[in-house]
C-alpha cells in the first residue's frame, strides 16, 4: 500500500523551518514518509546555507558527509577514484557536486555513481542538477529546499532537477527575508521594549515569521512596527558570528539559524506586522505575526511548476 501511495504522489511541500534541530527533525519525518528501501539515487537541490546538510543528516542518521559547514573530508571526496574498499564497507555514499567537480573529472563521478548503483548502494547527491546532464538518469527521489521543502518522485516525464533547483533558488530569498526581519524584531523587543527572551520562542509561518508568547504582554504594536521598519531602513549589515549568534549592525543577537539571512536589512521587502496578538488555543500561546508579501513573479513560478508537475505525472 505504501509503494502504491508513493506511485501516485506528485510532490509534497513542507515549511523549511528555522534552526538545525527543527531541520533534523523534519528530515527524519521526510525520510520516514517518502523514502523507500528500493530508492538508490537521491537528489538534493538548493543553495549553500539553505539547510541541506541538516536535512540530509535527519533523513540519513549516521551518514558521514563529504563536507559540512565546518570541514571538508578530502578522503571521501577522492573515494570516487578508488571505491572498491568503500563499496565493501559502506551501503550509502554522499557526494556534494560543487566540491566534487573541483577535485575530480565529471566522467569519474558518473562512473562512481553508476558502479555504486549497480552494486545496490545508495548515493545521496547534493546539487544533483549539476550531475544530471552527464548522468542522464533520474533520481528515485528529489528533495529541494528553499523557502519551502519540496519532495518529488520524478518520472521519465519530469520534473527535471534544474526545474526544482530554479524554484527553490528563487524562493530562498523570501526565507532569508523572514529570518532577517524576525531577528531584527527580536533584537528590538529585547533592547527597546525590554521583553524577556524567555517569554517567547520562534515558530514558522508561510511568507513571514511567528513569535509565540507563553503569556500576554503589554505591547504597542504600532510603535513596534515602526521601529522594525526604521531598523530595516538603516542599511545594517547582517553576518554570521557563530552557531548561536549573528551580528546585526554592531549588535550581537542570539539566533538558531545563523547562516540563513540577507546580507543587509535594506533588502527586506513588503514587511507588515499584525497589530494584535493572535491567540492559539491549541498551543496556549499568543502569536506575534510578521508578514512578507510574495511577489507576483514568485507566485506565478510556483503555480506554473505545480501545473507542469501534474501534467508530467500523467496521474489520470
C-alpha positions as CSV (number, residue, x, y, z in Angstrom):
1,X,0.0,0.0,0.0
2,X,2.8,2.4,0.9
3,X,4.5,1.9,-2.5
4,X,1.1,2.4,-4.3
5,X,0.7,5.7,-2.5
6,X,4.2,6.8,-3.5
7,X,3.4,5.9,-7.1
8,X,0.6,8.4,-7.2
9,X,2.4,11.1,-5.2
10,X,3.2,14.1,-7.4
11,X,5.0,16.2,-4.9
12,X,4.8,17.2,-1.2
13,X,5.5,20.6,0.3
14,X,6.8,21.4,3.8
15,X,7.8,24.5,5.6
16,X,11.5,24.9,5.7
17,X,11.9,25.6,9.4
18,X,14.4,27.7,11.2
19,X,17.3,26.2,13.1
20,X,19.3,23.0,12.9
21,X,17.2,21.0,15.3
22,X,14.0,21.5,13.5
23,X,15.6,20.7,10.2
24,X,17.0,17.5,11.6
25,X,13.5,16.6,12.9
26,X,11.8,17.4,9.6
27,X,14.5,15.4,7.7
28,X,13.7,12.4,9.9
29,X,10.0,12.8,9.1
30,X,10.5,13.2,5.4
31,X,12.7,10.0,5.4
32,X,10.0,8.0,7.2
33,X,7.2,9.3,4.9
34,X,8.8,9.3,1.5
35,X,11.9,7.2,1.4
36,X,11.6,3.6,0.1
37,X,14.0,0.8,0.8
38,X,14.5,0.4,-3.0
39,X,15.4,4.1,-3.5
40,X,19.1,4.2,-4.5
41,X,19.7,7.6,-6.1
42,X,18.6,10.6,-4.0
43,X,19.0,14.1,-5.4
44,X,19.3,17.1,-3.1
45,X,18.8,20.6,-4.5
46,X,19.3,24.0,-3.0
47,X,21.8,26.8,-2.4
48,X,24.6,27.0,0.2
49,X,23.3,27.8,3.6
50,X,19.7,26.7,2.9
51,X,20.0,23.8,5.4
52,X,20.7,20.9,3.0
53,X,23.3,19.3,5.3
54,X,21.0,19.3,8.4
55,X,18.1,17.9,6.2
56,X,20.4,15.1,4.9
57,X,21.6,14.2,8.4
58,X,17.9,14.0,9.5
59,X,16.9,11.8,6.6
60,X,20.0,9.5,6.9
61,X,21.1,9.4,10.5
62,X,24.8,8.4,10.9
63,X,25.8,9.2,7.4
64,X,29.2,10.9,7.1
65,X,29.1,13.8,4.7
66,X,32.0,14.7,2.4
67,X,31.6,18.2,3.8
68,X,29.6,20.3,6.1
69,X,29.7,23.9,7.4
70,X,32.9,23.3,9.4
71,X,35.1,20.8,7.5
72,X,35.9,19.1,4.2
73,X,36.7,15.4,4.1
74,X,39.3,15.0,1.3
75,X,39.4,11.2,1.7
76,X,35.7,11.0,0.9
77,X,35.9,13.4,-2.0
78,X,38.6,11.2,-3.6
79,X,36.7,8.0,-2.9
80,X,35.4,8.2,-6.5
81,X,38.8,7.2,-7.9
82,X,39.3,4.0,-5.8
83,X,35.9,3.0,-4.4
84,X,36.3,-0.8,-4.1
85,X,37.2,-0.9,-0.4
86,X,34.4,1.6,0.3
87,X,31.9,-0.5,-1.6
88,X,32.7,-3.4,0.7
89,X,32.4,-1.3,3.9
90,X,29.5,1.0,3.3
91,X,26.0,0.9,1.9
92,X,25.4,4.7,1.5
93,X,27.5,7.4,-0.1
94,X,27.3,11.2,-0.1
95,X,28.5,13.5,-2.9
96,X,28.5,17.3,-3.0
97,X,28.8,18.1,-6.6
98,X,30.1,21.7,-6.1
99,X,33.1,20.4,-4.2
100,X,33.4,17.1,-6.1
101,X,33.9,18.7,-9.6
102,X,36.7,20.9,-8.2
103,X,38.8,17.8,-7.4
104,X,37.7,15.1,-9.9
105,X,36.5,14.9,-13.5
106,X,32.8,14.5,-14.3
107,X,33.3,11.2,-16.0
108,X,34.9,9.8,-12.8
109,X,31.9,10.9,-10.8
110,X,29.5,9.4,-13.3
111,X,31.4,6.1,-13.3
112,X,31.4,6.0,-9.5
113,X,27.7,6.6,-9.2
114,X,26.9,4.0,-11.8
115,X,29.1,1.4,-10.2
116,X,27.6,2.2,-6.8
117,X,24.1,1.8,-8.1
118,X,25.0,-1.4,-9.9
119,X,26.1,-2.8,-6.5
120,X,22.8,-1.7,-4.9
121,X,24.4,1.0,-2.9
122,X,22.6,4.2,-2.1
123,X,24.0,7.6,-3.3
124,X,22.9,10.9,-2.0
125,X,23.9,13.7,-4.3
126,X,23.8,17.4,-3.3
127,X,23.4,19.8,-6.2
128,X,22.0,16.9,-8.3
129,X,21.2,19.3,-11.1
130,X,25.0,19.6,-11.8
131,X,25.3,15.8,-12.2
132,X,22.1,15.0,-14.1
133,X,23.2,16.3,-17.6
134,X,26.1,13.9,-17.6
135,X,24.5,11.0,-15.7
136,X,21.2,11.1,-17.7
137,X,19.4,9.1,-15.1
138,X,16.5,10.5,-13.0
139,X,16.8,10.3,-9.2
140,X,14.4,8.0,-7.4
141,X,13.6,10.8,-5.0
142,X,14.5,14.6,-5.2
143,X,14.3,17.0,-2.3
144,X,14.6,20.7,-2.9
145,X,15.0,23.3,-0.1
146,X,14.3,27.0,-0.4
147,X,11.5,28.8,1.3
148,X,9.8,25.5,1.4
149,X,10.9,21.9,1.2
150,X,9.7,20.2,-2.0
151,X,9.8,16.4,-2.2
152,X,9.4,15.0,-5.7
153,X,9.4,11.4,-7.0
154,X,10.2,12.2,-10.7
155,X,9.1,10.1,-13.7
156,X,10.6,9.9,-17.1
157,X,8.5,13.0,-18.0
158,X,9.9,15.1,-15.2
159,X,10.2,17.3,-13.4
160,X,13.9,17.9,-14.2
161,X,16.4,18.6,-11.5
162,X,17.1,22.1,-12.9
163,X,13.4,22.9,-12.7
164,X,13.3,22.0,-9.0
165,X,16.5,23.9,-8.3
166,X,15.3,27.0,-10.1
167,X,12.2,27.1,-8.0
168,X,13.9,26.7,-4.6
169,X,16.7,29.0,-5.6
170,X,14.2,31.7,-6.4
171,X,12.2,31.2,-3.2
172,X,15.1,31.1,-0.8
173,X,15.4,34.8,-0.6
174,X,11.9,35.0,1.0
175,X,13.0,32.6,3.7
176,X,16.1,34.8,4.3
177,X,13.9,37.9,4.4
178,X,11.7,36.3,7.0
179,X,14.6,35.2,9.2
180,X,16.3,38.5,9.0
181,X,13.3,40.6,9.9
182,X,12.4,38.2,12.7
183,X,15.8,38.6,14.3
184,X,15.5,42.4,13.9
185,X,12.1,42.2,15.7
186,X,13.6,40.0,18.5
187,X,16.5,42.5,18.9
188,X,14.1,45.4,19.3
189,X,11.8,43.5,21.7
190,X,14.8,42.8,23.9
191,X,16.7,46.1,23.7
192,X,13.9,48.7,23.4
193,X,10.8,47.0,24.8
194,X,12.7,45.1,27.5
195,X,10.8,41.9,26.8
196,X,12.4,38.9,28.4
197,X,13.6,36.4,25.8
198,X,12.2,33.5,27.9
199,X,8.7,34.8,27.3
200,X,8.6,33.9,23.6
201,X,10.0,31.4,21.1
202,X,10.3,31.2,17.3
203,X,7.8,29.3,15.2
204,X,7.1,29.1,11.5
205,X,4.5,30.6,9.2
206,X,4.4,30.9,5.4
207,X,5.6,34.2,4.0
208,X,6.5,35.6,7.3
209,X,7.6,34.9,10.9
210,X,5.9,33.9,14.0
211,X,6.9,34.6,17.7
212,X,4.9,32.6,20.2
213,X,4.5,34.2,23.6
214,X,3.7,32.0,26.6
215,X,1.7,34.8,28.2
216,X,0.1,38.0,27.0
217,X,2.3,41.1,27.5
218,X,1.6,44.8,27.1
219,X,2.9,45.8,23.7
220,X,2.4,48.8,21.5
221,X,2.1,47.1,18.1
222,X,2.1,50.4,16.1
223,X,5.4,51.5,17.8
224,X,7.0,48.1,17.3
225,X,6.1,48.0,13.6
226,X,7.5,51.5,13.1
227,X,10.7,50.7,15.0
228,X,11.2,47.5,12.9
229,X,10.8,49.5,9.7
230,X,13.2,52.1,10.9
231,X,15.8,49.5,11.8
232,X,15.4,47.8,8.4
233,X,15.9,51.1,6.6
234,X,19.3,51.7,8.4
235,X,21.1,49.5,5.9
236,X,22.6,47.4,8.7
237,X,24.9,44.5,7.7
238,X,23.9,41.1,8.9
239,X,26.6,38.5,9.3
240,X,27.3,35.1,10.9
241,X,29.1,35.2,14.2
242,X,28.9,31.6,15.5
243,X,26.5,28.7,15.5
244,X,24.2,30.5,18.0
245,X,24.6,34.2,17.2
246,X,24.6,36.8,14.4
247,X,25.6,40.4,14.1
248,X,23.0,43.0,13.1
249,X,25.0,46.1,12.6
250,X,27.2,46.2,15.7
251,X,24.8,44.3,17.9
252,X,25.1,40.6,18.8
253,X,21.8,38.7,18.6
254,X,21.1,35.1,19.6
255,X,20.0,33.0,16.5
256,X,19.2,29.3,15.9
257,X,19.8,29.7,12.1
258,X,22.8,32.0,11.8
259,X,23.7,31.1,8.2
260,X,20.3,31.9,6.7
261,X,19.9,35.7,6.4
262,X,20.1,38.5,3.9
263,X,23.4,40.4,3.8
264,X,21.7,43.8,4.6
265,X,18.5,44.8,6.4
266,X,17.6,47.1,3.4
267,X,16.9,44.0,1.3
268,X,13.7,43.1,3.2
269,X,10.6,43.9,1.1
270,X,6.9,44.1,1.8
271,X,7.0,43.8,5.6
272,X,3.9,44.4,7.7
273,X,3.0,43.5,11.3
274,X,-0.3,42.1,12.5
275,X,-1.4,44.8,15.0
276,X,-2.5,42.4,17.8
277,X,-1.7,39.0,19.3
278,X,-3.3,36.1,17.5
279,X,-4.5,33.6,20.2
280,X,-3.7,30.0,19.5
281,X,-5.8,27.9,21.8
282,X,-4.2,24.6,20.8
283,X,-0.7,25.6,22.0
284,X,-1.9,28.1,24.6
285,X,0.3,30.8,23.1
286,X,-0.1,34.4,21.9
287,X,1.3,34.8,18.5
288,X,3.1,37.9,17.2
289,X,2.9,37.7,13.4
290,X,5.1,39.4,10.8
291,X,4.0,39.2,7.1
292,X,6.1,39.4,3.9
293,X,4.1,39.7,0.7
294,X,5.4,37.4,-2.0
295,X,5.9,39.0,-5.4
296,X,3.6,38.1,-8.3
297,X,6.6,36.6,-10.2
298,X,7.2,34.1,-7.4
299,X,3.6,33.1,-7.2
300,X,3.4,32.6,-10.9
301,X,6.6,30.5,-10.9
302,X,5.2,28.2,-8.2
303,X,1.8,27.9,-9.9
304,X,3.4,27.1,-13.3
305,X,5.7,24.5,-11.7
306,X,2.7,22.8,-10.0
307,X,0.7,22.8,-13.2
308,X,3.6,21.2,-15.2
309,X,4.2,18.7,-12.5
310,X,0.6,17.5,-12.6
311,X,0.8,17.4,-16.4
312,X,4.1,15.5,-16.5
313,X,3.0,13.0,-13.9
314,X,0.1,11.8,-16.0
315,X,-1.7,10.6,-12.8
316,X,-5.0,10.3,-14.6
